[in-house]
Amino acid sequence: MSGPIRHIVMWRLRAETPAERTTARLKVKTLFEGLKGRIDGLTHIEVGLDVSDVDYACDVVLVSEFTSSAALRAYASHPEHLRVREELGDIRIGRFQVDYPIRAETGA
C-alpha cells in the first residue's frame, strides 16, 4: 500500500480515582504530543481525552498521519516513540488500533 496512512489508537488507562485518571490521561497526551516534529514521515498528530465518562469509553485517542505505510512501520521502532512507550509503562490496560489509507478528498 502506498500513499498517506492514518493511524488511530485508543487506550483505556489504569486509574483508581478520577484524579489518577486525569493525571494518566494528561501524561499520555503530553508525551505523544511531544513527538511532533521529531519523527520523519509523521505529518499530523493529535491526542483527544474522553469527556463522555461512559463506562465503556476509552480514555485517550491518538490520531496520527504518516506519509506512507513504510513511515508508519518506521515510527513503531523509532527511538522517540519507544521512549514514550517506556515512560508510559503499564499505565495502559487496553489498546485498540485502526490503520487505513487516506484518500484524496473529492469535491462532491
DRENVOBA-290545 format. One line per 8 residues: number of its first residue (from 1); their letters; for each residue x, y, z of C-alpha. Coordinates in pm, whole numbers, plus 50000, padded with zeros to 5 digits. Last residue first. Layout:
N
NUM> a> X,Y,Z  ...
// end
This chain:
108
108> agtearip> 48126,51633,49580  48471,51788,49586  48692,51482,49610  48914,51424,49906  49238,51243,49841  49230,50906,50009  49390,50840,50341  49485,50476,50379
100> ydvqfrgi> 49375,50298,50695  49519,50199,51033  49291,50111,51325  49405,50036,51680  49262,49942,52017  49457,49922,52343  49352,49824,52694  49537,49843,53026
92> ridgleer> 49766,50138,52953  49955,50271,53256  50189,49971,53229  50495,50171,53127  50408,50516,52996  50772,50623,53004  50869,50311,52807  50609,50377,52536
84> vrlhephs> 50725,50737,52508  51090,50629,52477  50993,50373,52210  50829,50650,52009  51143,50865,52036  51368,50569,51945  51168,50488,51629  51054,50124,51624
76> ayarlaas> 50684,50176,51552  50756,50500,51367  50948,50308,51097  50636,50098,51030  50427,50414,50999  50683,50565,50759  50675,50246,50550  50294,50262,50541
68> stfesvlv> 50329,50607,50388  50339,50982,50455  50208,50930,50806  49902,51054,50989  49821,51046,51357  49507,51030,51566  49567,50926,51927  49260,50863,52141
60> vdcaydvd> 49253,50865,52520  49030,50734,52797  48837,50468,52609  48464,50460,52663  48273,50162,52806  48192,50318,53143  48060,50643,52999  48261,50944,53117
52> svdlgvei> 48183,51132,52793  48480,51370,52814  48742,51143,52660  49084,51297,52602  49199,51363,52246  49556,51346,52117  49661,51493,51786  49941,51405,51549
44> htlgdirg> 49998,51502,51188  50276,51459,50930  50482,51177,51081  50711,51081,50791  51030,51166,50978  50981,51165,51354  51062,51455,51588  50837,51731,51454
36> klgefltk> 50553,51649,51688  50658,51366,51923  50590,51580,52232  50218,51547,52156  50258,51180,52246  50415,51250,52585  50178,51532,52681  49861,51344,52586
28> vklrattr> 49965,51023,52763  50057,51216,53079  49734,51416,53064  49526,51098,53054  49716,50946,53347  49673,51259,53560  49301,51276,53484  49259,50906,53563
20> eaptearl> 49451,50945,53891  49222,51234,53990  48911,51032,53898  49033,50753,54126  49172,50402,54078  49349,50451,53747  49491,50223,53476  49418,50359,53131
12> rwmvihri> 49193,50251,52847  49358,50332,52520  49262,50431,52167  49494,50424,51866  49434,50574,51523  49692,50559,51244  49605,50737,50918  49802,50646,50606
4> pgsm> 49940,50852,50321  50032,50690,49992  50139,50339,49906  50000,50000,50000
// end
